[in-house]
Amino acid sequence: MATSYRITAGTGLHKGDRDYQQDQLGLWPHAKVKHCLLGVVADGMGGRSGGRKASDQVMMTAQQLFERFSPDTDVPVQFLMRLVEEAHTVIRLTAVSSEQEPHSTIAAFLIMPDASCHWIHAGDSRIYHFQRDRLIKRTSDHSYVQTLVDRGVLTPEQANDHPQSNVLMGCLGTETEPPSAVHTISNLEPGDSLVACSDGVWHYFSDAEMGRIVNHLPASEGCQALIKVARERAMGYGDNLSVLVVKFEPKP
């Protein structure tokens, strides 16, 4: 499998209509091992600078841990759980020292050389797995409206427009331990795509529409198209936007 595909990737980051950019993203290939890749999206919250401090801490923690990650000996899920735990701790320490209330979501995926993929998330930043334009799996938000959807009180469409759609039930930096929802894809194949993004992007797309855009465009162009359409649909009231797209493609 390791010789039957190539990996292409793209990123997109935009301030939207906010005064401050509090989203951050990172996409790192392993320094020594081919086809090993870490992608992270973090949506910071907490005043003018608090949110950016929180998302910066997520990126710094992810990069430092990944530099020490050994695909041959380390367990991917344990690595991701450690990433969440350490980023949460660092953000909490930042809050004590700066007397702010910094919080952050996290959505992180780790692609391994054997074409397996593992992801973890906390908050309402999402990860999607598409096979061509068909949704295979996506994360379930740690949010108030998602609990209502799970109970059958709201439909997903109603949840998207709910006035409390931005209320989170868990994220990094809070007084309680963050949720850590983990998922494993045993084998990525040509035609598969991964998308990680903040709510400033996914809020404006159905799963099917996002799948069509990602499937029909190269990874980098897909990121820019998602941001462009989201900006148009926000009509001057858009949040920060961040998106990563990674595509598994047949070797030419």
Rosetta blueprint (number, residue, H / E / L):
1 M L
2 A L
3 T L
4 S L
5 Y E
6 R E
7 I E
8 T E
9 A E
10 G E
11 T E
12 G E
13 L E
14 H E
15 K L
16 G L
17 D L
18 R L
19 D L
20 Y L
21 Q L
22 Q L
23 D E
24 Q E
25 L E
26 G E
27 L E
28 W E
29 P E
30 H L
31 A L
32 K L
33 V L
34 K L
35 H L
36 C L
37 L E
38 L E
39 G E
40 V E
41 V E
42 A E
43 D E
44 G E
45 M E
46 G L
47 G H
48 R H
49 S H
50 G H
51 G H
52 R H
53 K H
54 A H
55 S H
56 D H
57 Q H
58 V H
59 M H
60 M H
61 T H
62 A H
63 Q H
64 Q H
65 L H
66 F H
67 E H
68 R L
69 F L
70 S L
71 P L
72 D L
73 T L
74 D L
75 V L
76 P H
77 V H
78 Q H
79 F H
80 L H
81 M H
82 R H
83 L H
84 V H
85 E H
86 E H
87 A H
88 H H
89 T H
90 V H
91 I H
92 R H
93 L H
94 T H
95 A H
96 V H
97 S H
98 S H
99 E L
100 Q L
101 E L
102 P L
103 H E
104 S E
105 T L
106 I E
107 A E
108 A E
109 F E
110 L E
111 I E
112 M L
113 P L
114 D L
115 A L
116 S L
117 C E
118 H E
119 W E
120 I E
121 H E
122 A E
123 G L
124 D L
125 S L
126 R E
127 I E
128 Y E
129 H E
130 F E
131 Q E
132 R L
133 D L
134 R E
135 L E
136 I E
137 K E
138 R E
139 T L
140 S L
141 D L
142 H L
143 S E
144 Y H
145 V H
146 Q H
147 T H
148 L H
149 V H
150 D H
151 R L
152 G L
153 V L
154 L L
155 T L
156 P H
157 E H
158 Q H
159 A H
160 N H
161 D L
162 H L
163 P L
164 Q L
165 S L
166 N L
167 V L
168 L E
169 M L
170 G L
171 C L
172 L E
173 G L
174 T L
175 E L
176 T L
177 E L
178 P L
179 P L
180 S L
181 A E
182 V E
183 H E
184 T E
185 I E
186 S L
187 N L
188 L L
189 E L
190 P L
191 G L
192 D E
193 S E
194 L E
195 V E
196 A E
197 C E
198 S L
199 D H
200 G H
201 V H
202 W H
203 H L
204 Y L
205 F L
206 S L
207 D H
208 A H
209 E H
210 M H
211 G H
212 R H
213 I H
214 V H
215 N H
216 H H
217 L L
218 P L
219 A H
220 S H
221 E H
222 G H
223 C H
224 Q H
225 A H
226 L H
227 I H
228 K H
229 V H
230 A H
231 R H
232 E H
233 R H
234 A H
235 M L
236 G L
237 Y L
238 G L
239 D L
240 N L
241 L E
242 S E
243 V E
244 L E
245 V E
246 V E
247 K E
248 F E
249 E E
250 P E
251 K L
252 P L
